[in-house]
Amino acid sequence: MPLSPIIPEKSNAIVNAVIKKLREETGREPDSEAIVKALNKITVWLYERGEYPLAEPVARIAFDLAEQALGKEHPDTLISLNNLAGLYQAKGGYSEAEPLYQHALTMNERVLGAEHPNTLTSLNNLAELYQAQGRYGQAEPILQRVLAASERVLGAEHPRTLTSLNNLAGLYQAQGRHVEAEPLYQRALAAFEQVLGPEHPDTLTSLNNLAGLYYAQGRYSEAEPLYRRALAASEWVLGTDHPDTLTSLDNLAALYRAQGRYEKAESLYQHVMGARQHVFGAEHPDTLRTQLNLVVTHINNQQIPLALQELREMDARLQGFVGSQFDNTLPEQVRQQ
């Protein structure tokens, strides 16, 4: 397939490598659709490994090529668009992600229908973005719609349905609706263990979610073994610097802090902060959140000079993030309470 001169030379190199691999696997020249599908798979693979800086250029190339070769409404073009939006969200670029998610949703509903799995994925992605921004009133009806449609279209124990169940439970928890959240988390965890196995990443996310609910309720003795189990499995399956592993470490640090085990909490927060700076960058919301948690732990542990030093060091980065997200996000207000 001749490559458009619109695509930059670096992109051509990536596309040519994909073409070569597909040619070797199939024994024939791949068409544009096959190339885009392969690029989308590479994007998802890198994303799941937490390799966001490597995934983003591949996602951009996939989307540009899909739009040119397949058209703006082709399902693979919309998958590429969703992937790119997901990477923006993972980096904390909420204002960049939202219009892409909304566009992908509009196109999927028009092209594939309101209950097609790709449409439900688009809806779920948009709801997760709203939840990350604290826009719970907008997220809840979307998540309820996705769950009902997923159960109808895919079945009650399909992994996508269980993810929707987890997401709705997470929204309830974020709103303090713990009684509603707990049975959903428990149902999702039991089904994930049965369907995917006890060490699958989706099972570990579900395990962390249930532990987080117990933590929020002050049920620390129930939360700790779940957090420890999730952390050990994440390190084994995903690696020590994977974003999900860092989330597990962060969760355990928060538990230690709540229990007054400040030295253990400080050690874990410092490790997580260093790893997140390396993986995400210094201005990513998760990096800033971890550093703020470390500041609070220093204060709890009567280490005021250390807390002030951390705050001075992060002041400019925190202000920069707040400025970029203030128009449509609430997390900073939540963190300042």
N, C-alpha and C positions, 0 to 999 in steps of 0.2 A: 504494500500500500504506500503510495507516495505521501510524504509528510508535508503538511501545509507550511509555507514559509512564515506564517504567523506564529507558529510554535517556536520558542527560543531554542538555541542550539543545545543547551543543557537538557531541555525537555526531550529534544530529539534523541539524545543519547540514552535516556531512560526508556523511551518508547522503543527505540531500536533493540535495546537489550531484551525487552519483553517480547518483541516480534521474534527475535532469534530463539528465545526459549520456547515459545509456542510452536514455532516451525519445527524445532527438534522433537517436541512432544507429539505433534500431530502428523508430521510429514508433509504438511501443505502450508500455503501462505495464509496467515490469519486475516480475517476481515476486521473492520473497525470495532464491531461489537465485541468480538473476542478480546481485542486489545484493551478496550475500556473495562470489560469484566475483570481481566487479569490485574489491571491497575487498581481497580476498586478492592480486589482481594488483598493486594499488597498493602494498601492503605489500612484496611481493617486489621490485618496481621500486625502491622507496626503499631497501630493505635492500641491494640490489646496488650502489646508488650510495653506500653508506656513510652514508646519512641516517638514522641510528638514532633520534635524538630525534623526527623527523617520522614515522618508520615505526611506532613503538610505539603511539601513540594510535589509528592506523588499524587496527593488528592487534587491539587491545583491542575496538574497536567491531565489527570483523568477527566476532570470537569471541562477543561478547555477543549480537549480532544473530543469528548462526548458531544458537547454543544455544537462543534463544527461538523463532525462526521455523522452524528446520529440525530441531531435536532434537539431543541430545547425541551420538548415534552417526552422524549424517550425515557422509559423507566430507568435505564442505566445512567442517563444524564442526571435524573433526580436522585438516584442513589449517590452519585458523585457529589451532588450538591449537599445532601444530608451529611455525608462524610466530612466535607469541608467545614460545614457549620459545627459539627461535633468537635472538630479539632480546635476551632476558635473558642468554643465553650470550655474545652479542657484547659486552654491557656488562660482562661478568665476574660476572654474577649466577648462578653455577653452582647454588647451593642452591635458587634459584627455578626454574631451568630443568629440573632433573632430574625432579621429580614430574610436570611437564607432559609431558615427553617420555615418561615411563613410562606415563602415562595414555593418551596418544595411541597408543602402541604396542599396549597392551592392547586398546583399542577397534578399531584397524585390523586386528589379527589376528582378532578375533572377527567383525567386520563384513565385511571384504574378503578375508581369508585370509592364510596365512603367507607367500605369495610374491607378493602383489600389489605393484606398484611403490610404492604409498603406504606399505605396511607396511615395505618395504625401506628407504624413505627415513627412516621413523621409527627403524628399527634403526640405520641409519647415523648419524643425529643423536645417538642415545644413546651410541653407541660413540665419536663424536667428543668428546662431553662427558666421558666417562670418560678418554679420552686426554689431554684438556686438564688434567684433574685428576691425571694421573699414575697412574691406576688401570688399568694396562696389562693385568693379568691378566683383568679383566672386559671390556676392549675387544676383545682379540684374537679370542676365539671368535665374537663378534658380527660383526666385520669379515669374518672368513673365511666365515661363513654368508651375509652379504650379497653378497660377491663371487661365491660359487658360485651362489647363486640368481639374481643379476643376469645372469651369463653364460648361465644356462639359460633365463631368461624373456625377457631383452631382447637378448641377443647379445653377443659378445665386444667389439665396437667401439662399442656404445652409450655415449653420454656418461656416463650414470649408472654403467655398469659400469666405465668408465675412472676415474671419480671414486672408486669403491670400491677399485680397484687402487691408486690414489695413496694413499688413506687407509691401506690395509694396509701399503704400503711405508713410510709415515710412522711407523706404529707400530713397525715393525721398526727403523727408524733411531733412534727415541727410545730403544729398548732396546739400541742398539749393534750390531744385527744387520745390518751394512752389506752383507755379501755377499748376503744375501737381499733387501735393499731395492733394490739397484742395478738388477737386470734388470726389476723391476716398474716402477720410475720410468722407465726407458728405453722400455719397451714402452708405457706410458701416454703419454709425451711424443710418441713417433712417431705413435701413433694419434690423439691430439688434433690434432696438426698436420695430419694427413690429413683428419680428419672435420670439424673446426671451423675450421681455418686457423691460421696462425702468430701472429696477434695477438688471438685470442679470449681472454677472461679465464681460462678453464679451462686453456688452453694455457700461459698465462703463469704460472699457479699451478704447473703441472707442471714448467715450466722452472725456477722458483725452487726447487722441491723437489729436483730433480736437482743443481742448483748447491749447495744446502745439504748434500747428501750428500757431494759432493766437498770442500766446506769442512770438514765434520766429519772427513774422512779426511786433511786436510792437503794436499789436491790443489788448492792455491790458483790455480795458473795455468789449471786447467780450470774452476774455479768462477767466476773473475772475468768472462770474456766472457759467460757465461750470465746472471750477475747484471746486468751492464750492459745486455744485450739485453732482459731482463725489465723493468728499470727504464724504459728508453727507451719501450718499447711501452706500459707501464702509464701513464706520464705522458701519452702521446698518446691512448690509448683511454679511460682512466678519469679522468684529471685528476690534478693534483699532490697533492691532499689526500685522495684516495680511500684507504681502509684498505689495499688491496692495494698501492698505490704506496708507501705508508709502510712496509709490510713489505719491499718491495724495497729501499728506502733503508736500512732497518735492517739488512738482510742485508749490503749493501755496506759499511756502517759496521763491522760485525763482522769482515768480511774484512780491511778496512784495519787494524783493531786487531790482528788476529792476525799481520799482516805487519809490525807496528811502525810503521805510518803513522798515528801518533796524532793529528796535527793534522787530517788529513782525516777521521778517524773522529769526533773531537770535533765538528767542524762539522756532519757529517751527523746525529749523535745529537741535537745541540741542535735542529736543524730538525725532526727526527721527534718529539722530545719536545713541542715547542711545538704542532705540528700535532695530535698525539694528545690533548693537553690540550684543544684546541679541539673536536675531533671527538668524543672519548670521555668527557672529564672527567679531573680530576687523580687520582682514585682508581682508575681502570680498571687492571686488571693489565698491559695493554700499555704504558700510560703509565709505571707504576711500574717495569716491567722496563727500559724505555728509559732512565729516569733512573738506575737501578742500573748499567746498562751504561756510561753516561756517567761515573759515579763511578769505576768500574773503569778506564776509559780515562784519567781524570785521574791515578789512582794509577800506572798504567803509565808515564805521561808525567812522573812526578815532580812533579805539581801537587797535593800533599797538602792545602794549605789550601782549594783549590777543591773537592776531594773531600769534605772535612769539612763545608764549607758546604752542599753539595748534600745530604749525609746528614742534617744538622740540619733542613734545609728540608722534607725528605720524611718525617721520622721518624713524625710523627703519622698521616699518610696511610697509610704502610706498615703501622703497627700496626693501624689501623682495618681495612685490607683483610685482614690475617692473621686478625684476630679474627672477621671475618664468614665466612671460608672455612675456618677451621682444622679444623672437625669432619669435613669430607669432602674436603679437597684437600691436595695435596702440593707445589704449585709453590714455596712459600716455602722449604721444606726444600731443594729442588733449587737455588734461587738462592743459598742461604747456603753451599753446599758449596764 
